[in-house]
């Protein structure tokens, strides 16, 4: 479903991505791990189409989006849902209005259909009663779930998660992870997630890819990654200092 080939990106003297190769199979949850500041979010922005590489290509279901723009790129993005690191909810809108936003902006759905789909999305993340509340009136974990509901409401084929559990305590981390896994089993979307939650991510991932110094140094099923003999992977998983 998603493939990157030879992806290269440089900011000034800082070469963030170095001829990176990556793939995420259709219907899988692929989680990208790596050190903070190592380029994981930059890489995700290339997959979404928010950044263009200096070299290389990104393909979504066989369509090269690297040089797409305007309506062509928007047509691909309509297949996406995105959960940003901070949740990125609109503070001036209620939770219900936040979830409804993609439908109002990108579809011609009727008011009745929007109400039905927003209610269903909030119910799926176990927040049926929070629609009238503003983001400042709910907890951090609830805000994360509202952001997931907003990503789900347009029924995307692909959902990108940029560290969806940042700032949450261990109990909420596991709650969000179980929620994502349950929603994936129900809807079978293709998911790409950036995360540093070790070892929790091994419970929900179908594939794990380790990003180090601008490249994917190893990728595979969780069991294979946990048994890896690659010293870079071993040190990161075990939390060992350099």
GROMACS elastic network, one bead per residue, 0.5 to 0.9 nm:
[ bonds ]
;  ai    aj funct       b0    kb
    1    23     6  0.76520   500
    1    24     6  0.61508   500
    1    25     6  0.53826   500
    1    27     6  0.81497   500
    1    59     6  0.78895   500
    1    60     6  0.56734   500
    1    62     6  0.72883   500
    1   158     6  0.87891   500
    1   190     6  0.76319   500
    2    22     6  0.80235   500
    2    23     6  0.54809   500
    2    24     6  0.51148   500
    2    25     6  0.67849   500
    2    26     6  0.76162   500
    2    47     6  0.79283   500
    2    58     6  0.74528   500
    2    59     6  0.58254   500
    2    61     6  0.61388   500
    2    62     6  0.80163   500
    2   190     6  0.88028   500
    3    21     6  0.75789   500
    3    22     6  0.56114   500
    3    24     6  0.65338   500
    3    25     6  0.86542   500
    3    47     6  0.84754   500
    3    57     6  0.81179   500
    3    58     6  0.57375   500
    3    59     6  0.51495   500
    3    60     6  0.66464   500
    3    61     6  0.81937   500
    3    62     6  0.83617   500
    4     7     6  0.63000   500
    4    20     6  0.70328   500
    4    21     6  0.52390   500
    4    23     6  0.63187   500
    4    47     6  0.77819   500
    4    56     6  0.74327   500
    4    57     6  0.56921   500
    4    59     6  0.63969   500
    4    60     6  0.89977   500
    5    19     6  0.71265   500
    5    20     6  0.62223   500
    5    22     6  0.66954   500
    5    23     6  0.86830   500
    5    56     6  0.55352   500
    5    57     6  0.53203   500
    5    58     6  0.65837   500
    5    59     6  0.84978   500
    6    17     6  0.89545   500
    6    18     6  0.73874   500
    6    21     6  0.55901   500
    6    22     6  0.88959   500
    6    55     6  0.68061   500
    6    57     6  0.66881   500
    7    17     6  0.63938   500
    7    18     6  0.65085   500
    7    21     6  0.66606   500
    7    22     6  0.89581   500
    7    43     6  0.86239   500
    7    46     6  0.87688   500
    7    53     6  0.62828   500
    7    54     6  0.76293   500
    7    55     6  0.57615   500
    7    57     6  0.61238   500
    7    58     6  0.77100   500
    7   215     6  0.88934   500
    8    15     6  0.77975   500
    8    16     6  0.74892   500
    8    20     6  0.65836   500
    8    53     6  0.57005   500
    8    54     6  0.55181   500
    8    55     6  0.50693   500
    8    56     6  0.61949   500
    8   214     6  0.82091   500
    9    14     6  0.86918   500
    9    15     6  0.61078   500
    9    16     6  0.56673   500
    9    18     6  0.69521   500
    9    19     6  0.84814   500
    9    42     6  0.87359   500
    9    43     6  0.88425   500
    9    52     6  0.82013   500
    9    53     6  0.52975   500
    9    54     6  0.52056   500
    9    55     6  0.71559   500
    9   214     6  0.88294   500
   10    13     6  0.69474   500
   10    14     6  0.55956   500
   10    16     6  0.56075   500
   10    17     6  0.69472   500
   10    18     6  0.85595   500
   10    53     6  0.84471   500
   10    54     6  0.71508   500
   11    14     6  0.51274   500
   11    15     6  0.62994   500
   11    16     6  0.72356   500
   12    15     6  0.77359   500
   15    18     6  0.67890   500
   15   213     6  0.87679   500
   15   214     6  0.74726   500
   16    38     6  0.72541   500
   16    39     6  0.57749   500
   16    42     6  0.79870   500
   16    43     6  0.87174   500
   16   213     6  0.72982   500
   16   214     6  0.53501   500
   16   215     6  0.89571   500
   17    20     6  0.62128   500
   17    38     6  0.89387   500
   17    39     6  0.69440   500
   17    42     6  0.83824   500
   17    43     6  0.74181   500
   17    53     6  0.87721   500
   17   213     6  0.74881   500
   17   215     6  0.64465   500
   18   213     6  0.76167   500
   18   215     6  0.57603   500
   19    55     6  0.77493   500
   19    56     6  0.70380   500
   19   214     6  0.76612   500
   19   215     6  0.68576   500
   20    56     6  0.82327   500
   20   211     6  0.89294   500
   20   214     6  0.66222   500
   20   216     6  0.62366   500
   21   215     6  0.71947   500
   21   216     6  0.65540   500
   22   209     6  0.81367   500
   22   215     6  0.89331   500
   22   216     6  0.68995   500
   22   219     6  0.85418   500
   23    30     6  0.87376   500
   24    27     6  0.86185   500
   24    28     6  0.69408   500
   24    29     6  0.78416   500
   24    30     6  0.60357   500
   24   190     6  0.78606   500
   24   191     6  0.81292   500
   24   192     6  0.73092   500
   24   207     6  0.79813   500
   25    28     6  0.56893   500
   25    29     6  0.83393   500
   25    30     6  0.80383   500
   25   190     6  0.74881   500
   25   207     6  0.88740   500
   26    29     6  0.88021   500
   26    61     6  0.84668   500
   26   158     6  0.88325   500
   26   188     6  0.88530   500
   26   189     6  0.78090   500
   26   190     6  0.55000   500
   26   191     6  0.85823   500
   27   157     6  0.85206   500
   27   158     6  0.84937   500
   27   184     6  0.83670   500
   27   188     6  0.53739   500
   27   189     6  0.52824   500
   27   191     6  0.72885   500
   28   184     6  0.85251   500
   28   188     6  0.76855   500
   28   189     6  0.73904   500
   28   190     6  0.51540   500
   28   191     6  0.61342   500
   28   192     6  0.82077   500
   28   205     6  0.79766   500
   28   206     6  0.59021   500
   28   207     6  0.74669   500
   29   181     6  0.84486   500
   29   184     6  0.80282   500
   29   189     6  0.84211   500
   29   190     6  0.62076   500
   29   192     6  0.59562   500
   29   193     6  0.74208   500
   29   204     6  0.75073   500
   29   205     6  0.53023   500
   29   206     6  0.51970   500
   29   207     6  0.64532   500
   29   208     6  0.85114   500
   30   190     6  0.82062   500
   30   191     6  0.61398   500
   30   193     6  0.62693   500
   30   194     6  0.86989   500
   30   205     6  0.59600   500
   30   206     6  0.59780   500
   30   208     6  0.56092   500
   30   209     6  0.72920   500
   31   191     6  0.81441   500
   31   192     6  0.57768   500
   31   194     6  0.57388   500
   31   195     6  0.67241   500
   31   201     6  0.75124   500
   31   202     6  0.88741   500
   31   204     6  0.89730   500
   31   205     6  0.62227   500
   31   206     6  0.80378   500
   31   207     6  0.63353   500
   31   209     6  0.62079   500
   31   210     6  0.85807   500
   32    40     6  0.71536   500
   32   192     6  0.74358   500
   32   193     6  0.60518   500
   32   195     6  0.62740   500
   32   196     6  0.83127   500
   32   207     6  0.86908   500
   32   208     6  0.59158   500
   32   210     6  0.59006   500
   32   211     6  0.67591   500
   32   216     6  0.89167   500
   32   219     6  0.89288   500
   33    40     6  0.75514   500
   33   193     6  0.86891   500
   33   194     6  0.62310   500
   33   195     6  0.55797   500
   33   196     6  0.56980   500
   33   197     6  0.83617   500
   33   198     6  0.87229   500
   33   208     6  0.72148   500
   33   209     6  0.61960   500
   33   211     6  0.61001   500
   33   212     6  0.87318   500
   33   236     6  0.88315   500
   34    37     6  0.86102   500
   34    38     6  0.64916   500
   34    39     6  0.84355   500
   34    40     6  0.71389   500
   34   194     6  0.86629   500
   34   195     6  0.79461   500
   34   196     6  0.67399   500
   34   209     6  0.85301   500
   34   210     6  0.56502   500
   34   211     6  0.50708   500
   34   212     6  0.61102   500
   34   233     6  0.87368   500
   34   236     6  0.73061   500
   35    38     6  0.53967   500
   35    39     6  0.85267   500
   35    40     6  0.84467   500
   35   196     6  0.75664   500
   35   211     6  0.79148   500
   35   212     6  0.73430   500
   35   236     6  0.75964   500
   36    39     6  0.78725   500
   36    40     6  0.80700   500
   36   196     6  0.80405   500
   37    40     6  0.75000   500
   37    41     6  0.85501   500
   38    41     6  0.84456   500
   38    42     6  0.87835   500
   38   211     6  0.72881   500
   38   212     6  0.65676   500
   38   213     6  0.65342   500
   38   214     6  0.70618   500
   39    42     6  0.50769   500
   39    43     6  0.60249   500
   39    44     6  0.86141   500
   39   211     6  0.78390   500
   39   212     6  0.84324   500
   39   213     6  0.81894   500
   39   214     6  0.67601   500
   40    43     6  0.51255   500
   40    44     6  0.62632   500
   40    45     6  0.87739   500
   40   162     6  0.86419   500
   40   194     6  0.65133   500
   40   195     6  0.86556   500
   40   211     6  0.70343   500
   40   214     6  0.88054   500
   41    45     6  0.62338   500
   41    46     6  0.87711   500
   41   162     6  0.67569   500
   41   163     6  0.86953   500
   41   194     6  0.71590   500
   42    45     6  0.51698   500
   42    46     6  0.65843   500
   42    51     6  0.78506   500
   43    46     6  0.52143   500
   43    47     6  0.66161   500
   43    48     6  0.89117   500
   43    51     6  0.86345   500
   44    47     6  0.50903   500
   44    48     6  0.63048   500
   44    49     6  0.86038   500
   44    50     6  0.87154   500
   44    51     6  0.89850   500
   44   160     6  0.77249   500
   44   161     6  0.87587   500
   44   162     6  0.75726   500
   44   192     6  0.83247   500
   44   193     6  0.84911   500
   44   194     6  0.76791   500
   45    48     6  0.50475   500
   45    49     6  0.60428   500
   45    50     6  0.50694   500
   45    51     6  0.56338   500
   45    52     6  0.86079   500
   46    50     6  0.58777   500
   46    52     6  0.60878   500
   46    53     6  0.69647   500
   46    58     6  0.74710   500
   46    66     6  0.84593   500
   47    50     6  0.77522   500
   47    51     6  0.81489   500
   47    58     6  0.63893   500
   47    59     6  0.82514   500
   47    60     6  0.83374   500
   47    65     6  0.87242   500
   47   160     6  0.88297   500
   48    51     6  0.78218   500
   48    77     6  0.73353   500
   48    80     6  0.79395   500
   48    82     6  0.85036   500
   48   160     6  0.78039   500
   49    52     6  0.68127   500
   49    58     6  0.85563   500
   49    65     6  0.71587   500
   49    66     6  0.74626   500
   49    68     6  0.87376   500
   49    73     6  0.77075   500
   49    77     6  0.79536   500
   51    66     6  0.89633   500
   52    55     6  0.85119   500
   52    66     6  0.63992   500
   52    67     6  0.78385   500
   53    56     6  0.64738   500
   53    57     6  0.75118   500
   53    58     6  0.88569   500
   53    66     6  0.74550   500
   56    66     6  0.80332   500
   57    64     6  0.66744   500
   57    65     6  0.75244   500
   57    66     6  0.55504   500
   57    67     6  0.86915   500
   58    63     6  0.82278   500
   58    64     6  0.57168   500
   58    65     6  0.58911   500
   58    66     6  0.56854   500
   59    62     6  0.54911   500
   59    63     6  0.50449   500
   59    65     6  0.58367   500
   59    66     6  0.75824   500
   60    63     6  0.51172   500
   60    64     6  0.64925   500
   60    65     6  0.70145   500
   60    76     6  0.79036   500
   61    64     6  0.84949   500
   63    76     6  0.86775   500
   64    67     6  0.74702   500
   64    68     6  0.77112   500
   65    68     6  0.50341   500
   65    69     6  0.82093   500
   65    72     6  0.85831   500
   65    73     6  0.67867   500
   65    76     6  0.80339   500
   66    69     6  0.87188   500
   67    73     6  0.87635   500
   68    71     6  0.85363   500
   68    72     6  0.60577   500
   68    73     6  0.52710   500
   68    74     6  0.89717   500
   69    72     6  0.58163   500
   69    74     6  0.75513   500
   70    73     6  0.56354   500
   70    74     6  0.62808   500
   70    75     6  0.87505   500
   71    75     6  0.60120   500
   71    76     6  0.87516   500
   72    75     6  0.51957   500
   72    76     6  0.67239   500
   72    77     6  0.88884   500
   73    76     6  0.52294   500
   73    77     6  0.62504   500
   73    78     6  0.87754   500
   74    78     6  0.61759   500
   74    79     6  0.89879   500
   75    78     6  0.53873   500
   75    79     6  0.74121   500
   76    79     6  0.56655   500
   76    80     6  0.74827   500
   77    80     6  0.51430   500
   77    81     6  0.81498   500
   78    81     6  0.79266   500
   78   106     6  0.78937   500
   78   154     6  0.83994   500
   78   156     6  0.73590   500
   79   154     6  0.85233   500
   79   155     6  0.81787   500
   79   157     6  0.54321   500
   79   158     6  0.62286   500
   79   159     6  0.85384   500
   80   151     6  0.79928   500
   80   154     6  0.85926   500
   80   155     6  0.86247   500
   80   156     6  0.51720   500
   80   157     6  0.62986   500
   80   159     6  0.55771   500
   80   160     6  0.74464   500
   81   148     6  0.86274   500
   81   150     6  0.79497   500
   81   152     6  0.64970   500
   81   153     6  0.85836   500
   81   154     6  0.75938   500
   81   155     6  0.80379   500
   81   156     6  0.56824   500
   81   157     6  0.79232   500
   81   158     6  0.61949   500
   81   160     6  0.62827   500
   81   161     6  0.86186   500
   82   147     6  0.84504   500
   82   148     6  0.80499   500
   82   150     6  0.84603   500
   82   151     6  0.55161   500
   82   152     6  0.87736   500
   82   158     6  0.84983   500
   82   159     6  0.55236   500
   82   161     6  0.60566   500
   82   162     6  0.79396   500
   83    86     6  0.84009   500
   83    87     6  0.62171   500
   83    88     6  0.80220   500
   83   144     6  0.82419   500
   83   147     6  0.59698   500
   83   148     6  0.60301   500
   83   150     6  0.81946   500
   83   151     6  0.62532   500
   83   159     6  0.75078   500
   83   160     6  0.61502   500
   83   162     6  0.61862   500
   83   163     6  0.83953   500
   83   164     6  0.66789   500
   84    88     6  0.60598   500
   84   147     6  0.78096   500
   84   160     6  0.81464   500
   84   161     6  0.62929   500
   84   162     6  0.51370   500
   84   163     6  0.73386   500
   84   164     6  0.67725   500
   85    88     6  0.75131   500
   85   144     6  0.88631   500
   85   161     6  0.74809   500
   85   163     6  0.50867   500
   85   164     6  0.53657   500
   85   165     6  0.77016   500
   85   166     6  0.67520   500
   86    89     6  0.81191   500
   86   143     6  0.89683   500
   86   144     6  0.79206   500
   86   162     6  0.86170   500
   86   163     6  0.84293   500
   86   164     6  0.75885   500
   86   166     6  0.76726   500
   86   167     6  0.89244   500
   87   143     6  0.66503   500
   87   144     6  0.56155   500
   87   145     6  0.85993   500
   87   146     6  0.80661   500
   87   147     6  0.53600   500
   87   148     6  0.82664   500
   87   164     6  0.74716   500
   88    91     6  0.87563   500
   88   147     6  0.74292   500
   89    92     6  0.88536   500
   89    93     6  0.81110   500
   89    95     6  0.81545   500
   89    98     6  0.64672   500
   89    99     6  0.89604   500
   89   135     6  0.70654   500
   89   143     6  0.77232   500
   89   146     6  0.81780   500
   89   147     6  0.67449   500
   90    93     6  0.54969   500
   90    94     6  0.79770   500
   90    95     6  0.85688   500
   90    97     6  0.88104   500
   90    98     6  0.64509   500
   90   134     6  0.87933   500
   90   135     6  0.76789   500
   91    94     6  0.75302   500
   91    95     6  0.89530   500
   91    98     6  0.88547   500
   91   134     6  0.66797   500
   91   135     6  0.58823   500
   91   136     6  0.70280   500
   92   134     6  0.73001   500
   92   135     6  0.83676   500
   93    96     6  0.78590   500
   93    97     6  0.55933   500
   93    98     6  0.60008   500
   93   133     6  0.87511   500
   93   134     6  0.63468   500
   93   135     6  0.78838   500
   94    97     6  0.50684   500
   94    98     6  0.61363   500
   94    99     6  0.86925   500
   94   130     6  0.87231   500
   94   131     6  0.65113   500
   94   132     6  0.56379   500
   94   133     6  0.53721   500
   94   135     6  0.67571   500
   95    98     6  0.50101   500
   95    99     6  0.63144   500
   95   100     6  0.86005   500
   95   130     6  0.66944   500
   95   132     6  0.63471   500
   95   133     6  0.58708   500
   95   134     6  0.56641   500
   95   135     6  0.63218   500
   95   143     6  0.84152   500
   95   146     6  0.66671   500
   95   147     6  0.89602   500
   96    99     6  0.53066   500
   96   100     6  0.61735   500
   96   101     6  0.86394   500
   96   115     6  0.88942   500
   96   118     6  0.68461   500
   96   119     6  0.80880   500
   96   122     6  0.81277   500
   96   130     6  0.76399   500
   96   132     6  0.62342   500
   96   133     6  0.78703   500
   96   134     6  0.86852   500
   96   146     6  0.86145   500
   97   101     6  0.59617   500
   97   118     6  0.87157   500
   97   131     6  0.77198   500
   97   132     6  0.84417   500
   98   101     6  0.52456   500
   98   102     6  0.81460   500
   98   131     6  0.89848   500
   98   146     6  0.79219   500
   98   147     6  0.81185   500
   98   150     6  0.67455   500
   99   102     6  0.70488   500
   99   103     6  0.81824   500
   99   118     6  0.61567   500
   99   121     6  0.79197   500
   99   122     6  0.80276   500
   99   131     6  0.87647   500
   99   146     6  0.69903   500
   99   147     6  0.74637   500
   99   148     6  0.88576   500
   99   149     6  0.62939   500
   99   151     6  0.78556   500
   99   152     6  0.87597   500
   99   153     6  0.69089   500
  100   103     6  0.54849   500
  100   104     6  0.62636   500
  100   105     6  0.87212   500
  100   114     6  0.65916   500
  100   115     6  0.79049   500
  100   117     6  0.82289   500
  100   118     6  0.59192   500
  100   150     6  0.70852   500
  100   153     6  0.75829   500
  101   104     6  0.52052   500
  101   105     6  0.60798   500
  101   106     6  0.84886   500
  101   150     6  0.77485   500
  102   105     6  0.51865   500
  102   106     6  0.57984   500
  102   107     6  0.76043   500
  102   150     6  0.73174   500
  102   151     6  0.83155   500
  102   153     6  0.77418   500
  102   154     6  0.69066   500
  103   106     6  0.55487   500
  103   107     6  0.51898   500
  103   108     6  0.75338   500
  103   109     6  0.67312   500
  103   114     6  0.67683   500
  103   118     6  0.89824   500
  103   153     6  0.75666   500
  103   154     6  0.64687   500
  104   107     6  0.59949   500
  104   108     6  0.71600   500
  104   109     6  0.72702   500
  104   110     6  0.89273   500
  104   111     6  0.89083   500
  104   114     6  0.78375   500
  105   108     6  0.83443   500
  106   109     6  0.89675   500
  107   110     6  0.89524   500
  107   154     6  0.88029   500
  109   112     6  0.80478   500
  109   113     6  0.59268   500
  109   114     6  0.61981   500
  110   113     6  0.51527   500
  110   114     6  0.61624   500
  110   115     6  0.86090   500
  111   114     6  0.50795   500
  111   115     6  0.61365   500
  111   116     6  0.85974   500
  112   115     6  0.51906   500
  112   116     6  0.62531   500
  112   117     6  0.87059   500
  113   116     6  0.50831   500
  113   117     6  0.61037   500
  113   118     6  0.84933   500
  114   117     6  0.51821   500
  114   118     6  0.59384   500
  114   119     6  0.83717   500
  115   118     6  0.53159   500
  115   119     6  0.60657   500
  115   120     6  0.85614   500
  116   119     6  0.52822   500
  116   120     6  0.62144   500
  116   121     6  0.87033   500
  117   120     6  0.50401   500
  117   121     6  0.60895   500
  117   122     6  0.86343   500
  117   153     6  0.63158   500
  117   154     6  0.83113   500
  118   121     6  0.50708   500
  118   122     6  0.61819   500
  118   123     6  0.84794   500
  118   131     6  0.88776   500
  118   149     6  0.79887   500
  118   150     6  0.81634   500
  118   153     6  0.63783   500
  119   122     6  0.52993   500
  119   123     6  0.61024   500
  119   124     6  0.86540   500
  119   128     6  0.67225   500
  119   131     6  0.82367   500
  120   123     6  0.50576   500
  120   124     6  0.61676   500
  120   125     6  0.89164   500
  120   128     6  0.81282   500
  120   149     6  0.88908   500
  120   153     6  0.81200   500
  121   124     6  0.51550   500
  121   125     6  0.67194   500
  121   126     6  0.88221   500
  121   127     6  0.86939   500
  121   128     6  0.85032   500
  121   146     6  0.87537   500
  121   148     6  0.86561   500
  121   149     6  0.50982   500
  121   150     6  0.74369   500
  121   152     6  0.66015   500
  121   153     6  0.56246   500
  122   125     6  0.53781   500
  122   126     6  0.62887   500
  122   127     6  0.50638   500
  122   128     6  0.51725   500
  122   129     6  0.82324   500
  122   130     6  0.81570   500
  122   131     6  0.77000   500
  122   145     6  0.82926   500
  122   146     6  0.70062   500
  122   149     6  0.57647   500
  122   150     6  0.84570   500
  122   153     6  0.87553   500
  123   127     6  0.54872   500
  123   129     6  0.83991   500
  123   149     6  0.86663   500
  124   127     6  0.75468   500
  124   128     6  0.81297   500
  124   149     6  0.75257   500
  124   179     6  0.88541   500
  124   183     6  0.77823   500
  125   128     6  0.79646   500
  125   142     6  0.89613   500
  125   145     6  0.59648   500
  125   146     6  0.74767   500
  125   148     6  0.76059   500
  125   149     6  0.64543   500
  125   179     6  0.70843   500
  125   183     6  0.85177   500
  126   129     6  0.85327   500
  126   145     6  0.82646   500
  127   130     6  0.56478   500
  127   131     6  0.76906   500
  127   142     6  0.76736   500
  127   145     6  0.78086   500
  127   146     6  0.76872   500
  128   131     6  0.68897   500
  129   132     6  0.77272   500
  129   133     6  0.86618   500
  130   133     6  0.54211   500
  130   134     6  0.83793   500
  130   138     6  0.81203   500
  130   142     6  0.89267   500
  130   146     6  0.89995   500
  131   134     6  0.80937   500
  133   136     6  0.81864   500
  133   137     6  0.61706   500
  133   138     6  0.73374   500
  134   137     6  0.53859   500
  134   138     6  0.71696   500
  135   138     6  0.56347   500
  135   139     6  0.80182   500
  135   140     6  0.87176   500
  135   142     6  0.85723   500
  135   143     6  0.63078   500
  135   146     6  0.87273   500
  136   139     6  0.77439   500
  136   140     6  0.89716   500
  136   143     6  0.87048   500
  138   141     6  0.82859   500
  138   142     6  0.61492   500
  138   143     6  0.66463   500
  139   142     6  0.51789   500
  139   143     6  0.62661   500
  139   144     6  0.87889   500
  140   143     6  0.50709   500
  140   144     6  0.63795   500
  140   145     6  0.88111   500
  140   167     6  0.81382   500
  140   168     6  0.72365   500
  141   144     6  0.51430   500
  141   145     6  0.64575   500
  141   146     6  0.88211   500
  141   165     6  0.82046   500
  141   168     6  0.67850   500
  141   172     6  0.63921   500
  141   173     6  0.84993   500
  141   175     6  0.88138   500
  141   176     6  0.78502   500
  142   145     6  0.50077   500
  142   146     6  0.62187   500
  142   147     6  0.86305   500
  143   146     6  0.50257   500
  143   147     6  0.62507   500
  143   148     6  0.86925   500
  144   147     6  0.50880   500
  144   148     6  0.63593   500
  144   149     6  0.87456   500
  144   164     6  0.68610   500
  144   165     6  0.76099   500
  144   176     6  0.80077   500
  145   149     6  0.61696   500
  145   150     6  0.86074   500
  145   176     6  0.74753   500
  145   179     6  0.86470   500
  146   150     6  0.62164   500
  146   151     6  0.86834   500
  147   150     6  0.50702   500
  147   151     6  0.63430   500
  147   152     6  0.87277   500
  148   151     6  0.50376   500
  148   152     6  0.62061   500
  148   153     6  0.86727   500
  148   161     6  0.88353   500
  148   164     6  0.87466   500
  148   180     6  0.83908   500
  149   152     6  0.50247   500
  149   153     6  0.60006   500
  150   153     6  0.53745   500
  150   154     6  0.77628   500
  151   154     6  0.69150   500
  151   155     6  0.79362   500
  151   156     6  0.76568   500
  151   159     6  0.71033   500
  151   160     6  0.88134   500
  152   155     6  0.53046   500
  152   156     6  0.65188   500
  152   159     6  0.80383   500
  153   156     6  0.79024   500
  155   158     6  0.89292   500
  155   187     6  0.83852   500
  155   189     6  0.86622   500
  156   159     6  0.67252   500
  156   189     6  0.70248   500
  156   190     6  0.88754   500
  157   187     6  0.87955   500
  157   188     6  0.80937   500
  157   190     6  0.61758   500
  157   191     6  0.86248   500
  158   189     6  0.54608   500
  158   191     6  0.57298   500
  158   192     6  0.79026   500
  159   189     6  0.69284   500
  159   190     6  0.63424   500
  159   192     6  0.65617   500
  159   193     6  0.83076   500
  160   190     6  0.85724   500
  160   191     6  0.58454   500
  160   193     6  0.58042   500
  160   194     6  0.82279   500
  161   164     6  0.58438   500
  161   191     6  0.74855   500
  161   192     6  0.62358   500
  161   194     6  0.61857   500
  161   195     6  0.83695   500
  162   165     6  0.87604   500
  162   192     6  0.84935   500
  162   193     6  0.58955   500
  162   195     6  0.70583   500
  163   166     6  0.56985   500
  163   193     6  0.68646   500
  163   194     6  0.51433   500
  163   196     6  0.73706   500
  163   197     6  0.86400   500
  164   173     6  0.86877   500
  164   176     6  0.79732   500
  164   177     6  0.88757   500
  164   193     6  0.80856   500
  164   194     6  0.80415   500
  164   195     6  0.75564   500
  165   168     6  0.56736   500
  165   169     6  0.85420   500
  165   172     6  0.77685   500
  165   173     6  0.55112   500
  165   174     6  0.88147   500
  165   176     6  0.69865   500
  165   177     6  0.81527   500
  165   195     6  0.79388   500
  165   197     6  0.81105   500
  166   169     6  0.88115   500
  166   173     6  0.82571   500
  166   195     6  0.83858   500
  166   196     6  0.86916   500
  166   197     6  0.87461   500
  167   173     6  0.89112   500
  168   171     6  0.79828   500
  168   172     6  0.58156   500
  168   173     6  0.59234   500
  169   172     6  0.54311   500
  169   173     6  0.61470   500
  169   174     6  0.88554   500
  170   174     6  0.63309   500
  170   175     6  0.85938   500
  171   174     6  0.53794   500
  171   175     6  0.62617   500
  171   176     6  0.88269   500
  172   176     6  0.60775   500
  172   177     6  0.84247   500
  173   176     6  0.53199   500
  173   177     6  0.61770   500
  173   178     6  0.86641   500
  173   197     6  0.82821   500
  173   200     6  0.82539   500
  174   178     6  0.60569   500
  174   179     6  0.84470   500
  174   200     6  0.72293   500
  175   178     6  0.52599   500
  175   179     6  0.61583   500
  175   180     6  0.87259   500
  176   180     6  0.61766   500
  176   181     6  0.86120   500
  177   180     6  0.51515   500
  177   181     6  0.62024   500
  177   182     6  0.85535   500
  177   200     6  0.80992   500
  177   201     6  0.76722   500
  177   203     6  0.84272   500
  177   204     6  0.68353   500
  178   181     6  0.50756   500
  178   182     6  0.60066   500
  178   183     6  0.85162   500
  178   203     6  0.88130   500
  178   204     6  0.74616   500
  179   182     6  0.51196   500
  179   183     6  0.61006   500
  179   184     6  0.84764   500
  180   183     6  0.51776   500
  180   184     6  0.60427   500
  180   185     6  0.86350   500
  180   204     6  0.81572   500
  181   184     6  0.50468   500
  181   185     6  0.62290   500
  181   186     6  0.86917   500
  181   204     6  0.59310   500
  181   205     6  0.84436   500
  182   185     6  0.51691   500
  182   186     6  0.63407   500
  182   187     6  0.87641   500
  183   186     6  0.50457   500
  183   187     6  0.60552   500
  183   188     6  0.78266   500
  183   189     6  0.87229   500
  184   187     6  0.52255   500
  184   189     6  0.60449   500
  184   190     6  0.80680   500
  184   191     6  0.80699   500
  185   188     6  0.55350   500
  185   189     6  0.84369   500
  186   189     6  0.87338   500
  188   191     6  0.88274   500
  195   198     6  0.83030   500
  195   201     6  0.75979   500
  196   199     6  0.87851   500
  196   201     6  0.81429   500
  197   200     6  0.56562   500
  197   201     6  0.58954   500
  197   202     6  0.89756   500
  198   201     6  0.59849   500
  198   202     6  0.74801   500
  198   236     6  0.87420   500
  198   237     6  0.64550   500
  198   238     6  0.84431   500
  198   239     6  0.86512   500
  199   202     6  0.58309   500
  199   203     6  0.78369   500
  199   237     6  0.72607   500
  199   238     6  0.88710   500
  200   203     6  0.57921   500
  200   204     6  0.77202   500
  201   204     6  0.55998   500
  201   205     6  0.60492   500
  201   208     6  0.85863   500
  201   222     6  0.85555   500
  202   205     6  0.54447   500
  202   206     6  0.82086   500
  202   207     6  0.86627   500
  202   208     6  0.78978   500
  202   221     6  0.87533   500
  202   222     6  0.53952   500
  202   223     6  0.79055   500
  202   226     6  0.84019   500
  203   206     6  0.88046   500
  203   222     6  0.80570   500
  204   222     6  0.89304   500
  205   208     6  0.65180   500
  205   221     6  0.76710   500
  205   222     6  0.66276   500
  206   220     6  0.82498   500
  206   221     6  0.58322   500
  206   222     6  0.67625   500
  207   219     6  0.69479   500
  207   220     6  0.51907   500
  207   222     6  0.60193   500
  207   225     6  0.87872   500
  208   218     6  0.83480   500
  208   219     6  0.55275   500
  208   220     6  0.55810   500
  208   221     6  0.60879   500
  208   222     6  0.59949   500
  208   225     6  0.70446   500
  209   216     6  0.63949   500
  209   217     6  0.77174   500
  209   218     6  0.59184   500
  209   220     6  0.66407   500
  209   221     6  0.88639   500
  209   225     6  0.83686   500
  210   215     6  0.81696   500
  210   216     6  0.54484   500
  210   217     6  0.58428   500
  210   218     6  0.55391   500
  210   219     6  0.62599   500
  210   225     6  0.88023   500
  210   232     6  0.88199   500
  210   233     6  0.69443   500
  211   214     6  0.64482   500
  211   215     6  0.54662   500
  211   217     6  0.61876   500
  211   218     6  0.78502   500
  212   215     6  0.54682   500
  212   216     6  0.63008   500
  212   217     6  0.63389   500
  212   232     6  0.79165   500
  212   233     6  0.89291   500
  213   216     6  0.84284   500
  213   217     6  0.87310   500
  214   217     6  0.89293   500
  215   218     6  0.88990   500
  216   219     6  0.71324   500
  217   230     6  0.85950   500
  217   232     6  0.82458   500
  217   233     6  0.81585   500
  218   225     6  0.77768   500
  218   228     6  0.86734   500
  218   230     6  0.80593   500
  218   233     6  0.76928   500
  219   222     6  0.88666   500
  219   224     6  0.84928   500
  219   225     6  0.70415   500
  220   223     6  0.80892   500
  220   224     6  0.60733   500
  220   225     6  0.61497   500
  221   224     6  0.53766   500
  221   225     6  0.63576   500
  221   226     6  0.87603   500
  222   225     6  0.51277   500
  222   226     6  0.61236   500
  222   227     6  0.86018   500
  223   226     6  0.51973   500
  223   227     6  0.62792   500
  223   228     6  0.86270   500
  224   227     6  0.50983   500
  224   228     6  0.60070   500
  225   229     6  0.86533   500
  225   233     6  0.75467   500
  225   234     6  0.85594   500
  225   237     6  0.88723   500
  226   229     6  0.88465   500
  226   233     6  0.83797   500
  226   234     6  0.77135   500
  226   237     6  0.74747   500
  227   234     6  0.82908   500
  228   231     6  0.80925   500
  228   233     6  0.67911   500
  228   234     6  0.65820   500
  229   232     6  0.86847   500
  229   233     6  0.75803   500
  229   234     6  0.66427   500
  230   233     6  0.53939   500
  230   234     6  0.61132   500
  230   235     6  0.86570   500
  231   235     6  0.59810   500
  231   236     6  0.85153   500
  232   235     6  0.53768   500
  232   236     6  0.63182   500
  232   237     6  0.87192   500
  233   236     6  0.52697   500
  233   237     6  0.61228   500
  233   238     6  0.84962   500
  234   237     6  0.53085   500
  234   238     6  0.60364   500
  234   239     6  0.83340   500
  234   240     6  0.82175   500
  235   238     6  0.52248   500
  235   239     6  0.57818   500
  235   241     6  0.71795   500
  235   242     6  0.77496   500
  236   239     6  0.50125   500
  236   240     6  0.63256   500
  236   241     6  0.82936   500
  237   240     6  0.78835   500
